[in-house]
């Protein structure tokens, strides 16, 4: 049984080691909300992936913290559940806010796996001890700089290169990279920056043998993606517009894409992420695990989820040292040869570096029943 005795809400701020530009704008630091659930002398930890402003999806850090304090945590503190899915059912009457709900659900999965003394990936149904990883590269000053940064990561062994694009920064850098590296697995991510009026420009990307074009159209759209997919040879990958297994089913049935990026927090937690995985597998569509510049807590959750069988494409779980001078966990999460080892041990297999966290935390609250 899974008993939730207490909770901690923590918000930390970490500087990124590099300037990360996408179609949303430029990011140089990350505000990281954490939730720690306590039970039976153990801790389960999760990381929120919502942002300060509603850029990626509609959720925000301020809104999530309020919901956790006032709505979600009061529903689970002091209660005992059969498993994390039963805990998630206690929040099932509330609409949307999947990233905030995922913080509770994911921490519960970590806690439950630690109570059972098994790795989280095993509990979810995964079997791999290492997972293929790629790298996501932000918009660079020019095409030459793009080729240079791609070269560094190809030399490090990453098994997929993803370039961020936006209108006016798409065909030129992609052509330069493909000419320099004719054989690498190459993808692009538009983060919803285009419309159907840009079809000709997106069709030009068909010439570069891309594995997929990720979320070119609106963040909440499936219908226009289906129309665009009919106009392109390159498969589309759905990201922002899939928030549930039902969305995945509808998108694949409509022909809105042939690949799905699974972000566990975006779909509300591990149980729903597994259902998205299963739906895509039934359609013969591969999935891969996306990233949101997570610290080691969120990264470890992503790695464990990626051990499921239909995670057939490299995910965004590259080495933590790319992003942080010092991570929020003790254990190094480092890829070698394009493979990321799954953290060993119970739960996520990682532990909070409380001493370092105390120095970078902007908020630390404890909650009890």
C-alpha positions as CSV (number, residue, x, y, z in Angstrom):
1,X,0.0,0.0,0.0
2,X,1.1,3.6,-0.7
3,X,0.7,6.0,2.2
4,X,1.4,9.7,1.8
5,X,2.4,11.1,5.1
6,X,4.0,14.5,4.2
7,X,5.1,16.6,1.2
8,X,7.7,19.2,0.4
9,X,7.3,21.8,-2.3
10,X,10.7,23.2,-3.5
11,X,11.5,25.7,-6.2
12,X,15.1,26.0,-7.4
13,X,16.8,28.2,-10.0
14,X,19.7,26.9,-12.1
15,X,21.8,28.7,-14.8
16,X,22.1,26.9,-18.1
17,X,25.6,26.3,-19.4
18,X,24.6,27.7,-22.8
19,X,22.2,30.1,-24.4
20,X,19.2,28.0,-25.7
21,X,17.1,29.6,-28.4
22,X,13.9,28.2,-29.9
23,X,10.9,29.7,-31.7
24,X,9.6,30.7,-28.2
25,X,12.6,32.9,-27.4
26,X,15.9,32.6,-25.6
27,X,16.5,30.8,-22.3
28,X,19.6,31.1,-20.1
29,X,18.3,29.6,-16.8
30,X,15.7,27.2,-15.6
31,X,13.2,27.5,-12.7
32,X,12.7,24.0,-11.4
33,X,9.7,23.1,-9.2
34,X,10.1,19.8,-7.2
35,X,7.7,17.8,-5.2
36,X,8.8,15.3,-2.5
37,X,6.3,12.8,-1.1
38,X,7.1,11.0,2.2
39,X,5.9,7.7,3.3
40,X,7.1,4.7,5.4
41,X,10.5,6.4,5.9
42,X,11.1,6.8,2.2
43,X,10.9,9.7,-0.3
44,X,9.5,9.9,-3.9
45,X,10.6,13.0,-5.9
46,X,9.2,14.5,-9.1
47,X,10.0,17.6,-11.2
48,X,7.5,20.0,-12.7
49,X,8.1,21.0,-16.3
50,X,5.7,23.9,-16.5
51,X,7.3,27.3,-17.1
52,X,7.1,30.8,-15.6
53,X,4.9,31.9,-18.5
54,X,2.5,29.8,-20.5
55,X,4.7,29.3,-23.6
56,X,4.9,25.5,-24.2
57,X,1.5,24.7,-22.8
58,X,-1.0,26.8,-20.8
59,X,0.3,25.8,-17.4
60,X,2.6,28.0,-15.3
61,X,4.7,27.5,-12.2
62,X,2.7,29.9,-10.1
63,X,-0.6,28.2,-11.1
64,X,0.8,24.7,-10.4
65,X,2.1,25.6,-7.0
66,X,-1.3,27.1,-6.0
67,X,-3.1,24.0,-7.2
68,X,-0.7,21.7,-5.4
69,X,-1.1,23.6,-2.1
70,X,-4.8,24.2,-2.2
71,X,-6.3,21.3,-4.3
72,X,-4.1,18.4,-5.1
73,X,-2.0,17.7,-2.0
74,X,-5.0,18.0,0.4
75,X,-6.6,15.1,-1.7
76,X,-3.7,12.8,-1.0
77,X,-2.0,13.8,2.2
78,X,-2.7,11.4,5.1
79,X,-4.3,8.9,2.8
80,X,-3.4,5.3,1.8
81,X,-3.7,4.1,-1.8
82,X,-3.4,0.7,-3.5
83,X,-0.9,2.1,-6.0
84,X,0.0,5.3,-7.9
85,X,-2.9,4.9,-10.4
86,X,-5.4,4.8,-7.5
87,X,-3.8,8.0,-6.2
88,X,-4.2,9.6,-9.6
89,X,-7.8,8.6,-9.6
90,X,-8.3,10.8,-6.5
91,X,-7.4,13.7,-8.7
92,X,-9.5,12.5,-11.7
93,X,-12.4,14.9,-11.1
94,X,-10.2,17.9,-12.0
95,X,-9.8,19.0,-15.6
96,X,-6.6,19.8,-17.4
97,X,-3.5,21.0,-15.4
98,X,-1.8,17.7,-16.4
99,X,1.7,18.9,-15.6
100,X,0.7,19.8,-12.0
101,X,-1.1,16.5,-11.5
102,X,1.9,14.7,-13.0
103,X,4.1,16.1,-10.2
104,X,1.9,14.2,-7.6
105,X,1.6,11.1,-9.7
106,X,5.3,10.8,-10.7
107,X,6.5,11.3,-7.1
108,X,4.0,8.6,-6.0
109,X,5.5,6.2,-8.6
110,X,9.0,6.9,-7.4
111,X,7.9,6.4,-3.7
112,X,6.0,3.2,-4.5
113,X,8.9,1.7,-6.5
114,X,11.2,2.5,-3.6
115,X,8.8,0.8,-1.2
116,X,8.8,-2.3,-3.4
117,X,12.6,-2.0,-3.9
118,X,12.4,-2.2,-7.7
119,X,13.5,0.2,-10.4
120,X,10.8,2.5,-11.7
121,X,11.3,1.3,-15.3
122,X,10.8,-2.3,-14.3
123,X,7.6,-1.3,-12.5
124,X,6.3,0.5,-15.6
125,X,7.1,-2.6,-17.8
126,X,10.5,-1.6,-19.2
127,X,13.3,-4.1,-19.6
128,X,16.3,-2.1,-21.0
129,X,19.4,-1.2,-19.0
130,X,20.4,1.6,-21.3
131,X,18.4,3.8,-23.8
132,X,19.4,5.5,-27.0
133,X,19.7,9.2,-26.8
134,X,19.9,12.2,-29.1
135,X,20.5,15.8,-28.6
136,X,18.3,18.9,-29.0
137,X,20.2,21.9,-30.4
138,X,19.0,25.5,-30.1
139,X,19.0,28.1,-32.9
140,X,22.6,29.3,-33.6
141,X,23.9,32.6,-34.9
142,X,24.4,31.3,-38.4
143,X,24.7,28.1,-40.5
144,X,28.4,27.7,-39.9
145,X,27.9,27.8,-36.2
146,X,25.1,25.3,-36.5
147,X,27.4,22.9,-38.4
148,X,30.1,23.3,-35.7
149,X,27.7,22.5,-32.8
150,X,26.3,19.5,-34.7
151,X,29.9,18.3,-35.3
152,X,30.7,18.4,-31.6
153,X,27.7,16.3,-30.7
154,X,28.1,13.9,-33.5
155,X,31.7,13.3,-32.3
156,X,30.2,12.6,-28.8
157,X,28.2,9.8,-30.3
158,X,24.6,11.1,-30.0
159,X,22.3,9.0,-32.2
160,X,20.0,11.7,-33.3
161,X,20.5,15.4,-34.0
162,X,17.5,17.7,-33.5
163,X,17.6,21.3,-34.8
164,X,15.2,23.9,-33.5
165,X,13.7,25.9,-36.4
166,X,11.4,28.8,-36.9
167,X,10.1,30.8,-40.0
168,X,13.2,32.3,-41.7
169,X,15.5,29.8,-39.9
170,X,14.8,26.4,-41.4
171,X,15.9,25.4,-44.9
172,X,19.3,27.1,-44.8
173,X,20.7,25.5,-41.5
174,X,19.1,22.2,-42.3
175,X,20.7,22.1,-45.8
176,X,24.1,23.1,-44.3
177,X,24.0,20.3,-41.7
178,X,22.8,17.7,-44.2
179,X,25.5,18.5,-46.6
180,X,28.1,18.3,-43.9
181,X,26.7,15.1,-42.4
182,X,24.9,13.1,-45.1
183,X,24.3,10.0,-43.0
184,X,23.3,11.2,-39.5
185,X,19.7,10.8,-38.2
186,X,18.5,14.3,-38.4
187,X,15.2,15.9,-37.2
188,X,13.8,19.4,-36.7
189,X,11.5,20.9,-34.1
190,X,9.3,23.9,-34.9
191,X,7.5,24.3,-31.5
192,X,4.2,25.3,-33.3
193,X,5.8,28.2,-35.2
194,X,4.2,27.6,-38.6
195,X,0.8,27.5,-40.3
196,X,-0.6,25.8,-43.4
197,X,0.4,28.9,-45.3
198,X,4.0,27.8,-44.8
199,X,3.5,24.5,-46.6
200,X,5.9,25.3,-49.4
201,X,8.7,26.1,-47.0
202,X,8.0,23.0,-45.0
203,X,7.8,20.9,-48.1
204,X,11.3,22.1,-49.0
205,X,12.5,20.1,-45.9
206,X,11.4,16.9,-47.7
207,X,14.7,17.1,-49.6
208,X,16.9,16.5,-46.5
209,X,15.9,13.0,-45.5
210,X,14.6,14.0,-42.0
211,X,13.4,11.3,-39.7
212,X,10.5,13.6,-38.8
213,X,9.4,17.3,-38.5
214,X,8.2,17.9,-34.9
215,X,5.1,19.9,-34.1
216,X,5.2,22.4,-37.0
217,X,1.6,23.7,-36.5
218,X,-0.5,25.0,-33.6
219,X,0.1,23.6,-30.1
220,X,-3.6,22.5,-29.8
221,X,-4.2,21.3,-33.3
222,X,-4.6,17.8,-34.9
223,X,-6.7,18.6,-38.0
224,X,-4.3,21.0,-39.8
225,X,-1.4,18.6,-39.0
226,X,-3.4,15.9,-40.8
227,X,-3.7,18.2,-43.9
228,X,-0.1,19.1,-43.8
229,X,1.0,15.4,-43.5
230,X,-0.9,14.7,-46.7
231,X,1.2,17.4,-48.4
232,X,4.6,16.2,-47.2
233,X,6.7,13.0,-47.5
234,X,8.5,13.5,-44.2
235,X,6.6,12.1,-41.2
236,X,5.3,14.6,-38.7
237,X,5.9,14.1,-35.0
238,X,3.2,15.2,-32.6
239,X,4.3,16.9,-29.3
240,X,2.4,19.7,-27.7
241,X,-1.0,18.6,-29.2
242,X,-1.0,15.2,-27.6
243,X,-1.9,15.4,-23.9
244,X,-3.5,12.0,-23.5
245,X,-3.9,8.5,-25.0
246,X,-7.1,9.7,-26.6
247,X,-5.3,12.6,-28.3
248,X,-2.7,10.0,-29.6
249,X,-5.5,7.8,-30.9
250,X,-7.2,10.7,-32.6
251,X,-4.0,12.1,-34.1
252,X,-2.9,8.8,-35.5
253,X,-6.3,7.9,-36.8
254,X,-6.6,11.3,-38.6
255,X,-3.1,10.8,-40.1
256,X,-1.8,13.9,-38.3
257,X,1.6,12.3,-38.0
258,X,3.5,9.0,-37.8
259,X,5.6,9.6,-34.6
260,X,4.8,10.8,-31.1
261,X,7.0,12.6,-28.7
262,X,6.0,11.4,-25.2
263,X,6.7,13.9,-22.4
264,X,5.5,12.2,-19.2
265,X,4.5,15.5,-17.5
266,X,2.6,16.8,-20.5
267,X,0.3,13.8,-20.5
268,X,-0.3,13.8,-16.7
269,X,2.2,11.2,-15.5
270,X,3.6,7.7,-16.0
271,X,0.3,5.8,-16.3
272,X,-1.0,8.0,-19.1
273,X,2.4,8.1,-20.8
274,X,2.3,4.3,-20.8
275,X,-1.1,4.4,-22.4
276,X,0.1,6.8,-25.1
277,X,3.0,4.4,-25.7
278,X,0.5,1.5,-26.0
279,X,-1.8,3.3,-28.4
280,X,1.0,4.4,-30.7
281,X,2.4,0.8,-30.7
282,X,-1.1,-0.5,-31.8
283,X,-0.9,1.9,-34.7
284,X,2.6,0.9,-35.6
285,X,3.9,4.4,-34.7
286,X,7.2,4.7,-32.8
287,X,7.5,7.0,-29.8
288,X,10.4,8.7,-28.2
289,X,10.9,10.6,-24.9
290,X,11.0,14.4,-25.1
291,X,12.8,16.7,-22.7
292,X,12.1,20.0,-21.1
293,X,15.6,21.0,-19.9
294,X,15.0,18.9,-16.8
295,X,17.4,18.5,-13.8
296,X,18.5,15.1,-12.9
297,X,15.1,14.4,-11.2
298,X,13.0,14.8,-14.3
299,X,15.8,13.3,-16.5
300,X,15.8,10.1,-14.4
301,X,12.1,9.7,-14.7
302,X,12.4,10.2,-18.5
303,X,15.1,7.6,-18.7
304,X,13.1,5.0,-16.8
305,X,10.0,5.6,-19.0
306,X,12.2,5.2,-22.1
307,X,12.9,1.5,-21.2
308,X,9.4,0.6,-22.6
309,X,9.6,-1.3,-25.9
310,X,8.0,1.1,-28.3
311,X,10.4,3.9,-27.4
312,X,12.1,3.0,-30.7
313,X,13.7,6.4,-31.5
314,X,16.4,8.2,-29.5
315,X,15.1,10.6,-26.9
316,X,16.1,13.9,-25.5
317,X,17.8,12.5,-22.4
318,X,21.3,13.6,-23.2
319,X,24.0,14.0,-20.6
320,X,23.1,16.2,-17.6
321,X,26.5,17.9,-17.8
322,X,25.5,19.5,-21.1
323,X,23.1,21.7,-19.1
324,X,24.3,22.1,-15.5
325,X,27.5,22.9,-13.8
326,X,26.1,21.2,-10.8
327,X,22.9,19.1,-10.9
328,X,20.3,18.7,-8.2
329,X,21.1,15.1,-7.6
330,X,24.2,13.2,-6.5
331,X,24.3,10.6,-9.3
332,X,25.8,11.6,-12.7
333,X,23.5,11.0,-15.6
334,X,26.0,10.8,-18.5
335,X,25.6,9.2,-22.0
336,X,28.4,7.4,-23.8
337,X,28.3,6.4,-27.4
338,X,24.7,7.6,-27.7
339,X,23.5,5.4,-24.9
340,X,22.3,6.5,-21.5
341,X,22.5,3.9,-18.7
342,X,19.4,3.5,-16.6
343,X,20.1,4.6,-13.1
344,X,20.4,1.5,-10.9
345,X,18.5,0.9,-7.7
346,X,15.0,1.3,-6.4
347,X,12.7,4.0,-7.8
348,X,14.3,6.5,-10.1
349,X,17.7,5.5,-8.7
350,X,18.7,9.1,-8.0
351,X,18.8,11.1,-4.8
352,X,18.5,14.8,-4.1
353,X,21.7,16.7,-3.3
354,X,20.1,18.5,-0.3
355,X,23.2,20.5,0.5
356,X,23.4,22.0,-3.0
357,X,19.7,22.4,-3.3
358,X,19.6,24.5,-0.1
359,X,21.8,27.0,-1.8
360,X,19.7,27.4,-5.0
361,X,16.2,27.0,-3.6
362,X,13.9,30.0,-3.7
363,X,11.1,28.3,-2.0
364,X,10.8,25.3,0.4
365,X,7.5,24.4,2.1
366,X,6.5,21.4,4.1
367,X,2.9,20.1,4.1
368,X,1.2,17.5,6.3
369,X,-2.3,16.3,6.7
